[in-house]
Amino acid sequence: MTESKRALITGITGQDGSYLSELLLEKGYEVHGIIRRTSTFNTDRIDHMYLDPHDPKAKLFLHYGDLTDGTTLRRILEEVKPIEIYNLGAQSHVRVSFDSPEYTVDAVGMGTLRLLEAIRDYQKRTGIQVRFYQAGSSEMFGKVQDVPQKETTPFYPRSPYACAKVYSHWQTLNYRESYNMFACNGILFNHESPRRGETFVTRKITRALARIVAGTQKKLYLGNLESKRDWGYAKDYVRAMWLMLQQDEPDDYVVATGETHSIKEFLEVAFGYANLNWEDYVAFDERYLRPAEVDLLIGDPSKAKAKLGWEPSVDFEGLVRLMVNADFLALGLPTPDGKDSRSNTDNAHIRLSVGSTVD
């Protein structure tokens, strides 16, 4: 395996990390991921790719570490010797960031700085160029300045998470310009899939719908239904990440569909697909409101389309149905369209407990 095919991913056990791992393995990479030590296994999304490291066919390797631990990050970098690093790790739940602002900013903001410093020192010592991808977020735009939002739209973050992402964005750009590092910012708008975490609103909706049909849940409690987001398919978006690091020059890109839909619209499509009226099952709970709301996000992906040749493959309604189907199958229910897609790896690795109380 040549160095040009070795990549390191933080946040490898998350939605994006799992899809990116699949993509890189398909392209012949040796993939290394950083995972945090926990008392229970949290590798469900990548288990289908993982082989015992003693197996000569193994191409996916995991290392214990944390973005809050700079010493361990440096050691992993020295051991792995990657030439591509994808920084996807984060405390990424916006609402939770208001409850845990210090940890969020340490992991998201300072974590990026720790990685950049480790890469800078490694490159200086070895002479090996490392290409770095920083996972930005549409939440950085926050309060509406331009519609649609593009690479030149001013940031106006409205959560501790978004503020930390803005810090990471500018540090990445600063290291690119100061040290001639190949460092790219991907400003990704909301991207979902059957592997989305169960506390994020889209997955919360599709999971609840499946449980309502199964008779194990009666109500779904949500906050602001008028918030509008630009929702795409995560599997498409990790392809854009990889494309950014294959260019001749580093740059920053907005990745989005160019469409916006409200949470209410998501409910209408999801419940309508199952021939149910969402208003009969959804109730308001002010606990899910943010102290500072982001009302409208819609991205302009023109630059990514023109320079990267990137295009989304799944539209809004198709994405909703994909997620509903997966959660129905996870509970042993027939999908609303009657098509069984159990062979899809999106569906095969969803941990969905009927008795779960996470709402």
Backbone hydrogen bonds in HBPLUS format (Angstrom, degrees):
<---DONOR---> <-ACCEPTOR-->    atom                        ^
c    i                          cat <-CA-CA->   ^        H-A-AA   ^      H-
h    n   atom  resd res      DA  || num        DHA   H-A  angle D-A-AA Bond
n    s   type  num  typ     dist DA aas  dist angle  dist       angle   num
A0005-LYS N   A0002-THR O   3.01 MM   3  5.64 163.2  2.04 117.7 122.1     1
A0006-ARG N   A0003-GLU O   3.26 MM   3  5.35 152.8  2.34 118.9 113.9     2
A0030-GLU N   A0005-LYS O   2.65 MM  25  6.03 157.9  1.70 165.1 172.7     3
A0083-ILE N   A0006-ARG O   3.08 MM  77  6.06 166.4  2.10 155.7 154.1     4
A0007-ALA N   A0030-GLU O   2.99 MM  23  6.40 161.4  2.03 165.0 170.6     5
A0032-HIS N   A0007-ALA O   2.85 MM  25  6.09 153.8  1.92 153.9 162.7     6
A0008-LEU N   A0084-GLU O   2.89 MM  76  6.34 153.9  1.96 153.8 162.2     7
A0086-TYR N   A0008-LEU O   2.88 MM  78  6.32 160.5  1.92 161.7 168.3     8
A0009-ILE N   A0032-HIS O   2.79 MM  23  6.22 152.1  1.86 153.0 162.3     9
A0034-ILE N   A0009-ILE O   2.98 MM  25  6.37 154.6  2.05 158.6 160.9    10
A0010-THR N   A0086-TYR O   3.03 MM  76  6.40 164.6  2.05 161.5 165.4    11
A0088-LEU N   A0010-THR O   3.20 MM  78  5.27 140.0  2.37 120.2 124.6    12
A0014-GLY N   A0011-GLY O   3.18 MM   3  5.62 164.7  2.21 114.5 119.1    13
A0018-SER N   A0014-GLY O   2.99 MM   4  6.10 153.5  2.06 151.2 156.5    14
A0019-TYR N   A0015-GLN O   3.28 MM   4  6.59 165.9  2.30 151.8 155.0    15
A0020-LEU N   A0016-ASP O   2.84 MM   4  5.96 163.2  1.87 155.4 160.8    16
A0021-SER N   A0017-GLY O   2.96 MM   4  5.99 152.5  2.04 137.0 144.6    17
A0022-GLU N   A0018-SER O   3.12 MM   4  6.38 159.3  2.16 146.2 150.9    18
A0023-LEU N   A0019-TYR O   3.02 MM   4  6.31 161.4  2.05 149.1 154.0    19
A0024-LEU N   A0020-LEU O   2.90 MM   4  6.13 168.4  1.92 158.5 160.5    20
A0025-LEU N   A0021-SER O   2.91 MM   4  6.03 162.3  1.94 153.1 158.1    21
A0026-GLU N   A0022-GLU O   2.98 MM   4  6.15 155.7  2.04 147.3 154.0    22
A0027-LYS N   A0023-LEU O   3.14 MM   4  6.40 134.3  2.35 137.8 150.1    23
A0027-LYS N   A0024-LEU O   3.06 MM   3  4.98 127.9  2.34  92.6 106.8    24
A0029-TYR N   A0024-LEU O   2.95 MM   5  5.31 164.4  1.97 151.1 146.1    25
A0028-GLY N   A0025-LEU O   3.06 MM   3  5.12 163.0  2.09 107.6 110.5    26
A0031-VAL N   A0059-LYS O   2.77 MM  28  6.07 157.8  1.82 173.8 176.0    27
A0061-PHE N   A0031-VAL O   2.85 MM  30  6.32 157.2  1.91 155.6 163.4    28
A0033-GLY N   A0061-PHE O   2.82 MM  28  6.30 152.7  1.89 156.9 166.1    29
A0063-HIS N   A0033-GLY O   2.79 MM  30  6.10 148.5  1.89 162.3 172.1    30
A0035-ILE N   A0063-HIS O   2.83 MM  28  6.05 161.1  1.86 152.4 157.9    31
A0065-GLY N   A0035-ILE O   2.93 MM  30  5.80 152.2  2.01 141.9 146.6    32
A0046-ILE N   A0043-THR O   2.98 MM   3  5.61 151.6  2.06 120.7 129.0    33
A0047-ASP N   A0043-THR O   3.04 MM   4  5.93 120.4  2.40 154.8 169.8    34
A0049-MET N   A0046-ILE O   2.99 MM   3  5.52 158.4  2.04 116.9 123.9    35
A0050-TYR N   A0047-ASP O   3.26 MM   3  5.18 141.6  2.41  97.2 107.6    36
A0055-ASP N   A0052-ASP O   2.79 MM   3  5.47 162.0  1.82 126.2 132.4    37
A0058-ALA N   A0055-ASP O   2.95 MM   3  5.40 166.8  1.96 120.2 124.4    38
A0069-ASP N   A0066-ASP O   2.97 MM   3  5.35 165.0  2.00 117.3 120.6    39
A0073-LEU N   A0069-ASP O   3.19 MM   4  6.47 158.1  2.24 149.5 156.1    40
A0074-ARG N   A0070-GLY O   3.05 MM   4  6.28 157.5  2.10 148.6 153.5    41
A0075-ARG N   A0071-THR O   3.07 MM   4  6.37 154.9  2.14 145.2 152.2    42
A0076-ILE N   A0072-THR O   2.93 MM   4  6.15 163.8  1.95 156.0 159.5    43
A0077-LEU N   A0073-LEU O   3.01 MM   4  6.20 158.4  2.06 147.2 153.3    44
A0078-GLU N   A0074-ARG O   3.03 MM   4  6.26 155.3  2.09 147.3 153.3    45
A0079-GLU N   A0075-ARG O   2.98 MM   4  6.24 149.7  2.07 146.6 155.2    46
A0080-VAL N   A0076-ILE O   2.84 MM   4  5.94 170.5  1.85 159.8 161.9    47
A0081-LYS N   A0077-LEU O   2.98 MM   4  5.64 160.0  2.02 141.0 147.5    48
A0131-ARG N   A0083-ILE O   2.78 MM  48  5.90 177.7  1.78 136.3 136.7    49
A0085-ILE N   A0131-ARG O   2.80 MM  46  6.23 156.8  1.85 163.6 168.1    50
A0133-TYR N   A0085-ILE O   2.78 MM  48  6.14 159.0  1.82 164.8 171.2    51
A0087-ASN N   A0133-TYR O   2.85 MM  46  5.98 175.0  1.85 164.3 164.9    52
A0135-ALA N   A0087-ASN O   3.33 MM  48  6.04 152.6  2.41 150.8 149.3    53
A0097-SER N   A0093-HIS O   3.07 MM   4  6.30 137.1  2.26 145.3 157.4    54
A0097-SER N   A0094-VAL O   3.07 MM   3  5.16 128.9  2.35  96.8 110.7    55
A0098-PHE N   A0095-ARG O   3.20 MM   3  5.71 149.5  2.30 109.7 117.2    56
A0099-ASP N   A0096-VAL O   2.90 MM   3  5.14 130.8  2.15 103.2 117.0    57
A0100-SER N   A0096-VAL O   2.88 MM   4  6.18 144.1  2.01 152.3 164.0    58
A0104-THR N   A0100-SER O   3.07 MM   4  6.12 162.3  2.11 150.4 156.1    59
A0105-VAL N   A0101-PRO O   2.97 MM   4  6.07 166.4  1.99 150.2 153.1    60
A0106-ASP N   A0102-GLU O   3.01 MM   4  6.14 152.6  2.09 144.5 152.6    61
A0107-ALA N   A0103-TYR O   2.90 MM   4  6.10 169.8  1.91 159.9 161.5    62
A0108-VAL N   A0104-THR O   2.83 MM   4  5.81 166.1  1.85 152.8 157.5    63
A0109-GLY N   A0105-VAL O   2.85 MM   4  5.08 137.7  2.03 120.9 134.2    64
A0110-MET N   A0105-VAL O   3.18 MM   5  6.72 154.4  2.25 153.0 159.9    65
A0111-GLY N   A0106-ASP O   2.91 MM   5  6.21 120.0  2.28 139.7 157.0    66
A0113-LEU N   A0109-GLY O   3.32 MM   4  6.71 158.2  2.37 145.3 151.1    67
A0114-ARG N   A0110-MET O   2.84 MM   4  6.11 157.9  1.89 153.6 159.2    68
A0115-LEU N   A0111-GLY O   3.10 MM   4  6.35 156.7  2.15 144.3 150.1    69
A0116-LEU N   A0112-THR O   2.92 MM   4  6.19 164.5  1.94 154.8 159.0    70
A0117-GLU N   A0113-LEU O   2.94 MM   4  6.12 162.3  1.98 153.2 157.4    71
A0118-ALA N   A0114-ARG O   2.98 MM   4  6.16 155.7  2.04 144.3 151.4    72
A0119-ILE N   A0115-LEU O   2.88 MM   4  6.13 159.0  1.93 154.5 160.2    73
A0120-ARG N   A0116-LEU O   2.90 MM   4  6.09 159.9  1.94 147.4 153.3    74
A0121-ASP N   A0117-GLU O   3.01 MM   4  6.21 167.3  2.02 151.1 153.8    75
A0122-TYR N   A0118-ALA O   2.96 MM   4  6.07 157.5  2.01 144.2 151.2    76
A0123-GLN N   A0119-ILE O   2.84 MM   4  6.01 164.5  1.86 156.6 159.9    77
A0124-LYS N   A0120-ARG O   3.03 MM   4  6.19 159.2  2.08 146.6 152.6    78
A0125-ARG N   A0121-ASP O   2.99 MM   4  6.15 153.0  2.06 146.7 153.7    79
A0126-THR N   A0122-TYR O   2.92 MM   4  6.01 159.9  1.96 152.2 157.4    80
A0127-GLY N   A0123-GLN O   2.70 MM   4  5.01 149.1  1.79 136.2 144.6    81
A0132-PHE N   A0182-PHE O   2.79 MM  50  6.15 170.0  1.80 163.6 166.9    82
A0184-CYS N   A0132-PHE O   2.85 MM  52  6.24 163.3  1.88 162.8 166.4    83
A0134-GLN N   A0184-CYS O   2.83 MM  50  6.07 164.9  1.85 168.2 173.5    84
A0186-GLY N   A0134-GLN O   3.03 MM  52  6.24 172.5  2.04 169.7 169.6    85
A0136-GLY N   A0186-GLY O   2.74 MM  50  5.27 140.0  1.90 141.7 150.7    86
A0140-MET N   A0137-SER O   3.08 MM   3  5.79 165.7  2.10 116.2 120.7    87
A0138-SER N   A0188-LEU O   3.10 MM  50  5.83 134.1  2.32 140.3 131.3    88
A0141-PHE N   A0138-SER O   2.99 MM   3  5.72 153.6  2.06 119.3 125.3    89
A0156-TYR N   A0140-MET O   3.01 MM  16  6.22 139.3  2.18 140.3 152.5    90
A0143-LYS N   A0156-TYR O   3.12 MM  13  5.53 146.8  2.24 148.7 147.4    91
A0149-GLN N   A0298-ILE O   2.76 MM 149  6.08 161.9  1.79 162.0 163.5    92
A0300-ASP N   A0149-GLN O   2.84 MM 151  5.80 141.2  1.99 165.0 155.8    93
A0153-THR N   A0150-LYS O   3.07 MM   3  5.35 164.5  2.10 113.6 118.6    94
A0163-CYS N   A0159-SER O   2.92 MM   4  6.18 162.9  1.95 158.9 163.7    95
A0164-ALA N   A0160-PRO O   3.01 MM   4  6.17 155.9  2.07 145.6 151.7    96
A0165-LYS N   A0161-TYR O   2.98 MM   4  6.28 149.9  2.07 147.0 156.0    97
A0166-VAL N   A0162-ALA O   2.93 MM   4  6.22 151.3  2.01 149.3 156.7    98
A0167-TYR N   A0163-CYS O   3.08 MM   4  6.38 157.7  2.13 145.9 151.6    99
A0168-SER N   A0164-ALA O   2.99 MM   4  6.27 156.9  2.04 145.1 151.4   100
A0169-HIS N   A0165-LYS O   2.86 MM   4  6.08 153.0  1.93 146.7 154.2   101
A0170-TRP N   A0166-VAL O   3.05 MM   4  6.34 167.3  2.07 157.1 158.0   102
A0171-GLN N   A0167-TYR O   2.95 MM   4  6.14 154.1  2.02 149.6 157.5   103
A0172-THR N   A0168-SER O   2.95 MM   4  6.07 157.4  2.00 146.6 152.5   104
A0173-LEU N   A0169-HIS O   3.04 MM   4  6.36 160.6  2.07 149.5 154.7   105
A0174-ASN N   A0170-TRP O   2.81 MM   4  5.90 154.1  1.88 141.6 149.7   106
A0175-TYR N   A0171-GLN O   2.87 MM   4  6.09 158.7  1.91 151.9 156.0   107
A0176-ARG N   A0172-THR O   3.05 MM   4  6.23 148.7  2.15 142.0 150.9   108
A0177-GLU N   A0173-LEU O   3.02 MM   4  6.29 156.8  2.07 149.8 155.1   109
A0178-SER N   A0174-ASN O   2.77 MM   4  5.81 154.0  1.83 149.2 157.6   110
A0179-TYR N   A0175-TYR O   2.99 MM   4  5.46 158.8  2.04 132.6 138.7   111
A0253-TYR N   A0185-ASN O   3.00 MM  68  6.51 155.6  2.06 163.9 171.6   112
A0187-ILE N   A0253-TYR O   2.72 MM  66  5.92 164.0  1.75 156.8 161.0   113
A0255-VAL N   A0187-ILE O   3.04 MM  68  6.06 162.1  2.07 134.6 135.1   114
A0189-PHE N   A0255-VAL O   2.99 MM  66  6.20 168.8  2.01 174.7 171.0   115
A0232-GLY N   A0190-ASN O   2.88 MM  42  6.32 148.5  1.97 141.8 151.9   116
A0192-GLU N   A0232-GLY O   2.81 MM  40  6.19 159.4  1.85 161.5 155.8   117
A0234-ALA N   A0192-GLU O   2.89 MM  42  5.24 171.0  1.90 145.2 146.1   118
A0196-ARG N   A0193-SER O   3.10 MM   3  5.34 166.0  2.12 115.6 116.8   119
A0200-PHE N   A0197-GLY O   3.22 MM   3  5.77 166.7  2.24 117.1 121.2   120
A0204-LYS N   A0200-PHE O   2.80 MM   4  5.82 155.4  1.86 159.9 166.3   121
A0205-ILE N   A0201-VAL O   2.97 MM   4  6.10 147.0  2.08 143.2 149.9   122
A0206-THR N   A0202-THR O   3.13 MM   4  6.48 167.3  2.14 150.8 152.7   123
A0207-ARG N   A0203-ARG O   2.85 MM   4  5.78 159.3  1.89 147.9 154.2   124
A0208-ALA N   A0204-LYS O   3.05 MM   4  6.00 155.6  2.12 134.2 141.3   125
A0209-LEU N   A0205-ILE O   2.92 MM   4  6.11 157.3  1.97 150.8 157.4   126
A0210-ALA N   A0206-THR O   3.19 MM   4  6.36 158.7  2.24 140.8 145.3   127
A0211-ARG N   A0207-ARG O   3.10 MM   4  6.40 156.0  2.16 145.9 152.6   128
A0212-ILE N   A0208-ALA O   2.78 MM   4  6.02 148.5  1.88 151.6 160.9   129
A0213-VAL N   A0209-LEU O   3.03 MM   4  6.27 162.8  2.06 151.8 155.4   130
A0214-ALA N   A0210-ALA O   2.95 MM   4  6.15 144.5  2.08 138.8 149.4   131
A0215-GLY N   A0211-ARG O   2.95 MM   4  6.04 113.2  2.41 131.4 146.7   132
A0216-THR N   A0211-ARG O   2.89 MM   5  5.23 150.8  1.98 157.4 156.7   133
A0215-GLY N   A0212-ILE O   3.08 MM   3  5.02 146.5  2.20  96.1 106.4   134
A0220-LEU N   A0281-TYR O   2.87 MM  61  6.09 155.7  1.93 156.3 158.8   135
A0283-ALA N   A0220-LEU O   2.84 MM  63  6.11 161.0  1.88 153.4 158.0   136
A0222-LEU N   A0283-ALA O   2.96 MM  61  6.37 157.7  2.01 164.3 170.5   137
A0285-ASP N   A0222-LEU O   2.88 MM  63  5.69 146.2  2.00 149.5 151.7   138
A0264-LYS N   A0225-LEU O   3.08 MM  39  5.19 139.8  2.24 156.4 144.4   139
A0263-ILE N   A0227-SER O   3.09 MM  36  6.10 134.9  2.30 158.9 171.6   140
A0228-LYS N   A0295-ASP O   2.89 MM  67  6.01 168.8  1.90 146.2 150.1   141
A0297-LEU N   A0228-LYS O   3.07 MM  69  6.14 139.7  2.24 127.5 139.7   142
A0229-ARG N   A0261-HIS O   2.88 MM  32  5.51 164.9  1.91 146.8 143.4   143
A0261-HIS N   A0229-ARG O   2.87 MM  32  5.51 158.9  1.91 146.8 149.6   144
A0236-ASP N   A0233-TYR O   2.92 MM   3  5.53 135.0  2.13 117.1 128.5   145
A0237-TYR N   A0233-TYR O   3.29 MM   4  6.63 149.3  2.39 144.1 153.0   146
A0237-TYR N   A0234-ALA O   2.99 MM   3  4.97 115.3  2.43  93.3 109.8   147
A0238-VAL N   A0234-ALA O   3.10 MM   4  6.42 149.6  2.20 159.4 164.2   148
A0240-ALA N   A0237-TYR O   3.14 MM   3  5.14 124.6  2.46  93.5 107.0   149
A0241-MET N   A0237-TYR O   3.24 MM   4  6.66 147.2  2.35 140.6 149.1   150
A0242-TRP N   A0238-VAL O   3.14 MM   4  6.47 164.3  2.16 150.5 152.2   151
A0243-LEU N   A0239-ARG O   3.03 MM   4  6.25 160.6  2.06 146.8 152.5   152
A0244-MET N   A0240-ALA O   3.06 MM   4  6.28 149.5  2.15 148.2 154.7   153
A0245-LEU N   A0242-TRP O   3.12 MM   3  5.48 126.8  2.42 105.2 117.6   154
A0246-GLN N   A0243-LEU O   3.07 MM   3  5.12 157.4  2.12 104.4 111.4   155
A0265-GLU N   A0262-SER O   3.05 MM   3  5.09 119.9  2.42  94.2 108.7   156
A0266-PHE N   A0262-SER O   3.07 MM   4  6.50 151.0  2.16 145.0 153.0   157
A0267-LEU N   A0263-ILE O   2.96 MM   4  6.30 155.8  2.02 150.1 156.2   158
A0268-GLU N   A0264-LYS O   2.93 MM   4  6.22 156.1  1.99 147.1 153.7   159
A0269-VAL N   A0265-GLU O   2.99 MM   4  6.24 163.6  2.02 154.4 157.0   160
A0270-ALA N   A0266-PHE O   2.98 MM   4  6.10 169.5  1.99 152.3 155.8   161
A0271-PHE N   A0267-LEU O   2.88 MM   4  5.86 166.3  1.90 154.9 157.9   162
A0272-GLY N   A0268-GLU O   2.91 MM   4  5.54 144.4  2.04 130.4 141.8   163
A0273-TYR N   A0269-VAL O   2.96 MM   4  5.94 143.9  2.10 138.3 146.6   164
A0274-ALA N   A0271-PHE O   3.05 MM   3  5.17 132.2  2.29  97.8 110.6   165
A0276-LEU N   A0271-PHE O   2.83 MM   5  5.04 166.7  1.84 142.0 143.0   166
A0275-ASN N   A0272-GLY O   2.96 MM   3  4.71 159.3  2.00 103.2 106.8   167
A0280-ASP N   A0277-ASN O   3.01 MM   3  5.78 161.7  2.04 124.4 129.7   168
A0281-TYR N   A0278-TRP O   2.94 MM   3  5.47 163.5  1.97 118.8 124.3   169
A0282-VAL N   A0278-TRP O   3.07 MM   4  6.08 139.2  2.25 160.0 172.2   170
A0288-TYR N   A0285-ASP O   3.11 MM   3  6.06 170.5  2.12 127.3 129.9   171
A0289-LEU N   A0286-GLU O   3.07 MM   3  5.34 166.9  2.09 113.7 115.9   172
A0305-LYS N   A0301-PRO O   2.96 MM   4  6.19 157.9  2.01 160.2 167.3   173
A0306-ALA N   A0302-SER O   2.89 MM   4  6.06 157.8  1.94 148.9 155.2   174
A0307-LYS N   A0303-LYS O   2.84 MM   4  5.84 173.6  1.84 157.7 159.9   175
A0308-LEU N   A0304-ALA O   2.97 MM   4  5.11 142.4  2.11 121.8 133.3   176
A0310-TRP N   A0304-ALA O   3.40 MM   6  5.90 173.8  2.41 130.6 128.9   177
A0309-GLY N   A0305-LYS O   3.18 MM   4  4.74 129.1  2.45 106.6 116.6   178
A0319-LEU N   A0315-ASP O   2.91 MM   4  6.11 150.2  2.00 152.7 161.4   179
A0320-VAL N   A0316-PHE O   3.05 MM   4  6.38 162.3  2.08 155.6 159.5   180
A0321-ARG N   A0317-GLU O   3.06 MM   4  6.27 167.4  2.08 151.0 154.1   181
A0322-LEU N   A0318-GLY O   2.94 MM   4  6.04 150.5  2.02 141.6 150.1   182
A0323-MET N   A0319-LEU O   3.08 MM   4  6.34 157.2  2.13 150.8 155.4   183
A0324-VAL N   A0320-VAL O   2.93 MM   4  6.19 158.8  1.97 152.3 158.8   184
A0325-ASN N   A0321-ARG O   2.87 MM   4  5.96 169.2  1.88 150.9 154.1   185
A0326-ALA N   A0322-LEU O   3.19 MM   4  6.36 157.7  2.25 140.7 146.3   186
A0327-ASP N   A0323-MET O   3.13 MM   4  6.38 160.7  2.17 149.0 153.2   187
A0328-PHE N   A0324-VAL O   2.94 MM   4  6.15 151.7  2.02 154.6 163.0   188
A0329-LEU N   A0325-ASN O   2.96 MM   4  6.17 165.9  1.98 153.4 156.9   189
A0330-ALA N   A0326-ALA O   2.97 MM   4  6.15 145.8  2.09 141.5 151.2   190
A0331-LEU N   A0328-PHE O   3.09 MM   3  5.40 141.1  2.25 104.0 114.7   191
A0333-LEU N   A0328-PHE O   2.85 MM   5  4.95 157.6  1.90 150.5 143.0   192
A0332-GLY N   A0329-LEU O   2.98 MM   3  4.86 160.7  2.01 103.7 108.8   193
A0338-GLY N   A0335-THR O   2.82 MM   3  5.11 158.7  1.86 115.5 122.6   194
A0344-ASN N   A0341-SER O   3.15 MM   3  5.84 164.5  2.17 119.0 123.6   195
A0347-ASN N   A0344-ASN O   2.96 MM   3  5.58 138.5  2.13 114.9 124.1   196
A0348-ALA N   A0344-ASN O   3.26 MM   4  6.49 141.1  2.42 141.5 152.6   197
A0356-SER N   A0353-SER O   3.09 MM   3  5.14 166.3  2.11 108.8 112.1   198
